[in-house]
Amino acid sequence: MTTLAFKHIKCHFSSTQVKLHRAVGLASADIGGLSDPFAVLVVNNQRLVTNTIYKTLNPSWEKIYEM
């Protein structure tokens, strides 16, 4: 957490940056031999669910989340 103090203003900044890149070699969960993976991120009691990437065992999100 960063605190900035000015003459009459006090500000607090607090965030966590999470970088989600990819998963490799996931287990097949569908009949066709692939999966529809998504990720669930839980940080500081905040929950974020990514988008689903269909028909792959090696999904790539390449996202940065501020939590």
C-alpha positions as CSV (number, residue, x, y, z in Angstrom):
1,M,0.0,0.0,0.0
2,T,1.3,3.5,-0.9
3,T,0.3,6.5,1.1
4,L,0.6,10.0,-0.3
5,A,0.2,12.9,2.0
6,F,-0.4,16.5,0.8
7,K,-1.3,19.6,2.7
8,H,-5.0,18.8,3.1
9,I,-5.4,15.5,1.2
10,K,-4.4,12.0,2.2
11,C,-4.7,9.2,-0.3
12,H,-4.2,5.4,0.0
13,F,-3.5,3.2,-3.0
14,S,-3.6,-0.5,-2.7
15,S,-3.9,-3.1,-5.6
16,T,-2.5,-6.4,-6.6
17,Q,-1.5,-7.1,-10.2
18,V,-2.1,-10.7,-11.4
19,K,-0.6,-11.8,-14.7
20,L,-2.3,-14.8,-16.2
21,H,-0.4,-16.3,-19.1
22,R,-1.4,-19.9,-20.1
23,A,-1.9,-23.5,-19.1
24,V,-0.1,-26.4,-20.8
25,G,-1.1,-30.0,-21.1
26,L,-4.5,-30.0,-19.4
27,A,-6.4,-33.2,-19.0
28,S,-9.1,-33.9,-21.6
29,A,-12.6,-33.5,-20.1
30,D,-14.8,-33.6,-23.3
31,I,-15.8,-36.6,-25.4
32,G,-13.8,-35.2,-28.4
33,G,-10.5,-35.4,-26.4
34,L,-10.3,-31.6,-25.7
35,S,-11.5,-29.3,-22.9
36,D,-13.1,-25.9,-22.5
37,P,-10.9,-24.5,-19.7
38,F,-11.2,-21.3,-17.7
39,A,-9.4,-20.1,-14.6
40,V,-10.6,-18.9,-11.2
41,L,-8.4,-16.4,-9.5
42,V,-8.9,-15.6,-5.7
43,V,-6.8,-12.9,-4.2
44,N,-7.5,-11.0,-1.0
45,N,-11.0,-12.4,-0.8
46,Q,-11.8,-11.2,-4.4
47,R,-12.8,-13.8,-7.0
48,L,-12.4,-13.4,-10.7
49,V,-13.4,-16.0,-13.3
50,T,-11.7,-15.7,-16.8
51,N,-13.4,-16.3,-20.1
52,T,-13.7,-19.9,-21.3
53,I,-11.4,-20.9,-24.2
54,Y,-13.1,-23.6,-26.1
55,K,-11.7,-26.9,-27.5
56,T,-8.1,-26.8,-26.3
57,L,-5.7,-28.4,-23.8
58,N,-3.3,-25.5,-24.0
59,P,-5.3,-22.3,-23.3
60,S,-3.6,-18.9,-23.5
61,W,-5.2,-15.9,-21.8
62,E,-2.3,-13.4,-21.7
63,K,-4.2,-11.0,-19.4
64,I,-3.3,-8.6,-16.6
65,Y,-5.8,-8.1,-13.8
66,E,-5.8,-5.5,-11.1
67,M,-7.4,-6.8,-7.9
